[in-house]
Amino acid sequence: MYESFYGLREKPFNLTPDPDYLYMSSGHENVYSHLEYAIQESKGFVVVTGEVGSGKTTLINYLLRKIPQAIHVGIINNTFVQPPELLRMICNEFDIEIDDAEKTVLLTRFYNYLLEQYTKRERVILIIDEAQNLPERSLEEIRMLSNLESEKHHLIQMILVGQPQLKEKLHQKRLEQFVQRVTVYCHLGALDREEVQNYIHHRLGVAGAENLDVFDPEALEAIYKHSLGIPRLINTLCDAAFVYGYADDVKVIGRELIDAVSQARNLAPGGNGQDAFSDEEEKQGNPASAPALRLLEEMQKRMRTLEERLASQENETRNMTRELQARNGNREDLEKVFTKFFREMKKSYDSRAKLAAKVEHLQKQLAEKEKSLSRLSSSPPVLPEKREEG
């Protein structure tokens, strides 16, 4: 699609946690060093936290590539589980027979597995991603598993990776014993302004870009402002900017295009259109706001329709690609078809952006009305003067 237009071998800003695209910022290097040290020294519990989309999973995937083959690694991603399910998932990760065995039997099998690896001088590491979702009972179960030790060495090392809420959860009094076992803790923050630029250039380079300056300096500044330095948001902005740029035949992307993409990708706050007034308030005494609320709901329905249309167009793109490749069409024909399609897609993005702006403006008006009504209701009523009969 836009790859050939921008001289790319592949899409550089996919959202998948591909270790080939890992950019080692100062923060990533710090976390990686902690993880490498913890593994080399077999340091019991390790906790890694970071904002949503900061690159934790990508870093873990990169780490797994570097781990020697003498280490057995199990990864748990589904963390909304209670202790019995968690133990079965752990056993399954290490190819331990599960069948219909009870918990005590599974614990015995797991312990025997750990001893077997220890006698072969091979290590066992369990990585739990999205660990902030673990129920407290499951966290306690993990702590109990860490009690499976030899006289001098840990039989298993555990790395918990999660969002900042994980640290908050571990600070609860009930989990004090768990926290005491954490030997290494590190946090992965957002990228700074210079790192955002380096991150974008790094990913473009890995994707085989002929021109690393496809985003001009003002565009890079806008990307930093809109993404707050979060890699996943940077990827989302840059990928959509390429779609816009390709549709409009723009070789170098500027601030205006980034601002347009950001506006199109961010819905107005509130989501369900009930920020200013609730349904009950509408029924009980805000007749002036009722038409506005209905208009707001209608706008948001139209926005959802646009989103569905965009999703449908993305599916259509994939189907078109397969069909054209099957027909072995010439390059010029392919370019014409995709240019036409992307222009249509951009129109849908623009419609959504305008609609989002209208919704946001209407919500602000409703909020102002609510404040006015609130002030009126809090003021004492003015009673008419009583006339004296004369």
N, C-alpha and C positions, 0 to 999 in steps of 0.2 A: 504494500500500500504506500505509505509515505516514506518507507525506508530508502528506496532508490532515489526519490526526489531530494532527500537530504544526505545522500551518499553514505547510507548506513548498511551494514551487513545484516543487522537484526534490530529489533526494537530495544532501545537502551533503558526504557523506564517502565518495564513490566513490574507488577506488584508481587511477583513470586519471590521468595527468599533465596535467591540464587547466589551462592558463595563466590561465583566467578565475578560478580559485580560488587563485592564488598569493598567499600571505601574505608580505609583505616584512619578515621579521624583520631584526634588525641583521646577522645572519650572511648572509642572502640579499642584503641591500643591498650588503654588502661584496663578495661574489662578483660580483654583477651589475656593480658599478662597475669591478672589475678587467677583466671581460669587455668591457664597453663601451669602456674605455680601450684595451685590446689591439686591438680591432677598428678603432677610430678611428685609432690610430697604426700599424696594420698590424704588430703585434709577432709575428713568426714563430710560435714554439711557445707554447701556453698549456696548462697542466695544472690541472684542477679535480678535487679529491677530496672525498669526503663519505661518511658512514656509509650503509649500506643503508637506503633509505626516507627519506633526509633531504630529498629534493626536488630533486635535481640535474637530473633529466630535465625536471621541470616548469619549472625556471628556464631551461633551455636552450630549451624550447618558447616561453616568454615572450620570451626574447631574439630568437628567430627572427621573432616578430611585429614587433619593433622595428627589425629590420635593413632598410635601404633596399633598394629593388628593384634598384639597380645592383650588388648583391652576389649572386653565385651560391653557393648553399649545398648541400653534399652531406653526408648523414648515414649513417654506418655503425653498425649496431647489433649485427650478428652478428660477434663478434670472435674466435671460435675458428677462425681461418683462417691458413693459411700464406701467404707472400709472393705466389706466383702468383695465388692466389684473391683476395687482398686487392686487388691491382692491378686485376683485372678488375671487382671490386665498385666500386672508386673510379671507374673509367672509366664504368661503368654509371650511377652516380649523376649524372654530368655529361653523360649522353646521348652519350658518345663511342662510336663503332662498335667492337664487340669481335670479332665473328665467331670465327674460329679463329686469330686472330693470335698470334704469339709475343710474349714479354715485350719484346724490343727494339722491336718494331713498336708495341706498346701505349704504351711509354714515349715514343716519338716522337710519337704521336698526342696523348698527354696534354700533352706539352710545347708542341706547336703550339696546342692548345686554350688553354693558359694564356697564351701570347703573344698570341693573338687577343683574349682578354678584356682583356689589359693595354693593347693598342693602342686598345681602345674605352673605356679608363679605367674598366673594370669589375673588381671584386674577386672572388676565388674563395676560399671558406672550406670547409674539410673538418672536420666534427665527428665524432669517434669516441667513441661512448658505450660503457660497460662496458669501457673500455680496459685494465683490469687483467687481462683474459683474453687479451690479445694475446701470442702467443709472442715470444720475444726476437728471432727472425729477422724477424718482421713489424714489430716496433718499429724494427729497423735499416733495413728497407725504407722505412718512413715517413721516417726521417731522411734517407735517400738521395733521396727525392722532394723534400725541402725544399731540395736543392741546385739544383733547377730555378729559377734566379733570373736577373733582369736585372742589369745592372751596379750599380744602386743600390737596387733594390726587390725585395721578396719577391713572387714570382708567385703563391704560394699561402700561406694562413695555416691552421694546424692547431690545433684545440682538442681535447685529450684529456680525457675525463670518466670518472672511475672511482672505485672504492672505495679506502680507505686503502692496500690492498695495492699499488696502482699506484705510490705514492710509494716503497714498500719495493723494488719491482721496479726502479725507475729508479735506485736507489742502488747497484745492482750495478756492479762495476768494468767489466764488459764493455759497459755502456751509458753510460759516461762521456761519450762524444762526443755522445750524444743529450741528456743532461742539460745540457750546455754550451749547447745551442740553446734551452732553455726560458727564455723571457724573463719570463713571468708565471706565478706559482703561487699558488693560493688554496685554502682548505679550508672546506667547509660543515659546521658542527657541529650538534648538537641544539639544540632550543629550551629556554629556561629556563622557570621556573615561570610567570612573568607572560606570556611569549610563548605558552605553551600555551593559556592562557585567551584571549588575543587571537586566536590562530589559530582556535580553535573558534568564537568570536563572529564572526570575519571570514567563515568558510565558511558559517555559519548565515545571515549577512546576505546573502551572494551568492545563497544558495538561496531568499531571500525569506521568511525566518522572521519570524513576527509577534512571537515572544518569544525574545529572545537569551539569556534566563536559564533555558532549558529544562534545563540542567545546573546543579544548585545548587553552592555553593562547595566543599562536601565532595566532591562528585562530580568537580569540576575538579581538586582536589588528588589524588584517587585516579587520575584519568586521567594526570596528570603522573607519579605514582609508577610506574604499571604500564607506561607507554609510554617512560619515560626521555627524553621530549621528542622522540621520532622521529615525524615527521608521518605516515608510513604506519601505524604502530602506533596513533596517535591516531585515524586514520580507521577502522581496524578495530574499535577499542573503541567508538567513538561510533556507528557504523552498527549494530553488534550490540546496543548498548544501546537504540537506537530500536526494534529488533525486539522485545526483551524488554518494553520499556515499553508498546509498542502492544498486545502480547498480554495484559498485565496491567492495561491501562487506566490507566497511570501518566503523568500530564501533566508532572510535574517529576521528573527523574531524580536519584537520590541516590547516595551512596557504596556502599550495600549492593548496588545493582543493578550498578554498575561492577565491584565486587569479584567478583560472581557471573559476569559476562561474562568478566572476566580469567581466572578459574579455568577456565571452560568452553573458552576459546580456547587455553589452554596445556596441552599434553600433558606427562605426567610425563617426567623426564629418562631417557635411556637408549635410548628408541626401540624396540630389539629385545629388551629384557628380559634382556640378557646382561651387565649391569653387575656383578652380584655374583659370578656364576660362569660360566665358559665351559662349552660342551657337554662338552669333554674332562674338565674337573674333575668334572662330574656323573657321568661314566662311571667315573672312577677313585677316587672315595672321599668323596663328600659325600652319602650317601644321605638324610640328613635334609633337605637342600635340594632334592632332586629334586621332591617333590610341590609345594613352593612355586614352583619354576621353571615347572612345568607349569601351575599356577594363574595365574601371571603372564602366561604366553604366551596362555592362554585369555582373560584379561581384555583383553589388547591386541588379540586378534582381535575381541572384542566391540566394542572402541573403534573399530576400523577399519570394522566393520559399521555402527556409528552414523554415522560420517563419510560413508559411502556413502549412507546413508539421508537425511542432511541434504542432500547434493548432489542426490539424487533429488527431494527436496522443493522445492529451489530451482528445478529445471527445471519441476516441477509448478506452481509459482507463476507462472512466465512463461506457461505454457500456459493456466492459469486466467484470467490477465489478458487474454490475447488473446480467449479464448472469451467472457468476460463483456462485453468491449468490443464484440465482434461482435454480441452480443445486445442491446446498449444497455440493460442492466439498470439499474434505478433505484439511486440512491445508497445507500439503506437496505439493499437486498439485497446490494450490493457490500460494505458495511461488515460485515454479518453473516458473509458467506463468509470474508472475510480475517481477521476476528477469530478465528473458529474455527480457521482454518489456522495462524495465528501462535501460538495457544495450543499446538497440537500440536507446532509447531517448537520452542517453548520447552521442552516436556517432553523432547524429544530432546537439547537443549543441556544441560538439568539432569542427564539420565542420564549424558551424557558426562562432566560435571564430577565427579559422584560416583564414576564408574568411574576417572577419572584420579587422584582422591585415594586410592582403594584401591590402585591400582598403585604410586603413590609411596610409600605406607606400607609395602607389601610389599617394595619395593626397599630401603628403609631397613633393614628387618629382615634381609634377606639380606646387606646390607653389614655389619651388626653381627655376624652369624654368621661371615662371612668373616674379620673381624678376630679373633674369638675363636679360630677354627681356626688362624689364622696365628700367634697367640701360643702356642698349644699346640704347634704343629709346631716353633717356634723354641726351646722349652724343652728342656733335656737330659732324656732318659728316666730315670725312677726305676727302678733295678734292684732286684729282691728280694734281701734279705740272704742270703748263702750260709751254710748251717748247717754247723757242724763235726760230723763224725761222732764220736761219743764212745763 
